[in-house]
Amino acid sequence: MHEIVPFTGQSTGLVREILPVAEIVRTLLSEAERALDSAIGLKA
């Protein structure tokens, strides 16, 4: 664990907004579905 701790603060600058977890999960699933559909040629 001590190898990970120094890097935890470096990603905080990437946070642009605070969202409810339900919205984050919906977005994640939607993006994954689009990527998978695109990978198998269903959608552009």
N, C-alpha and C positions, 0 to 999 in steps of 0.2 A: 504493500500500500504506500510506503514512503516514496516509491518511484513516481506515483501518480500525483501526489499532493502538490508538488511545485508547478504542475501544469494547469491546475484547476482555475486559477485566476486569469490565465491567458485567454480563455474562451469567453469571459464575461463581456468583453468588448463586442462580441458578435451578437449579443442580445439587442434586438431592436424594438420589441414590444412584449408585453406581458399578456398572455392569453389563457383562457380557461383550458384545462387539460382536455375536455371533450372536443373543443375546437381544434386543438393540436392533433388529436387522434384522427378526427374526421379529415383534416387536411392531409395528414400522413397517408391514410388509406386511399384517399382520392388520387394523390400523386403516384402512389404505388400502382394502383389500378391502371392509370394512364400510361405509366412506364411499361407495365407488363403488356397491355394491349398494343402499344406501339412496337414492342419487341417482337410480338408474334404477328404483327401486320394488321390488327383489327382497326386501329385508329391512327391518324397522323399526329 
